[in-house]
Structure formats: C-alpha cells, structure tokens
C-alpha cells in the first residue's frame, strides 16, 4: 500500500548483518540478547548473487525478532566465497551499530558477560548529560565485531529511546 509519493521512504524493513559463523552469531543474538529466530533458511538464488554482486554458492539467512519492534535483524552467512572480516572502532567511518532498549541493563550485561562476551567499557555507563541524561548504556560486540548498544532509559522517561 502506497501512502505518499513513490520516492518517499515508508519505513525501515530490517537490519542486515553479515556474519562469519551463523551458529556463533546465534549464541550472541538468540541466546545472549534473547532475540527470537523466526526464519532460518539456506538461499541459493541467482537474484541474491545479482543484487549483491557476490558470487556466493549460497547464503544462510536467519531473521530474528526484536521485542517491541517491527524491524527484524537479518543475519547472513555467505558460503563458498572468500570473506574478509571488517574491523572498525566506533569512531571509524563506516562503523555501524544498532541500539536495543532494555529494562535492566545490569542484568543484560551480567548475562552477556557470563556467556563470554565483553562490553567495550567493561560495565554499564551512566549518561550524565544531553537529551538522555539519567539513562544507562553499554556497547557489546558480536562474534564478528559488529557493535550492539544496550540502553536503559531513565526511570522518569521509560520510552526515551523509542520516540
């Protein structure tokens, strides 16, 4: 259904992340963050090779639901082709991350650390200035180095990050 001009963006459809090892990534996204897998398939279609200009033999594609969001995370593991890991710091151009709002950042931090992951700061950090003053945040990296930010809103503004 079109509600505006043809050249108008109508929303965000998904967040795509290329991974080196789907099972390792699922331990982070599904087991660590608690995202629900709702599609897990092997795709061997010419249109995928054409649109990405990557001659993979096939791609394992997993879609995960983010609670409270209609925007899923799509994990892609290209197979049968040489792959080179991308490593960036949060300050490097081209670095990407997404943020997830959580009700108890300490509990999430503890769970991820218990599974062997480390946050960049080593602990949740209090936001002490700006529009999100009173919130808490921390960054984790997935098994391939992709950044995921956890954000706990201030008690006085529980939807601070969602508006």
Secondary structure, DSSP 8 states (H G I E B T S, - for coil): ---S-TTS-----EEEEE-S-HHHHHIIIIIIT--EEEEEEEE--HHHHHHHT---SEEEEEEEE-TT-S-EEEEEEEESS--------TTSTT--EEEEE-S-HHHHHHHHHHTT--BSSSS-EE--SSTTTT-EEEEEE-TTS-EEEEEE--TT-TTTTT-
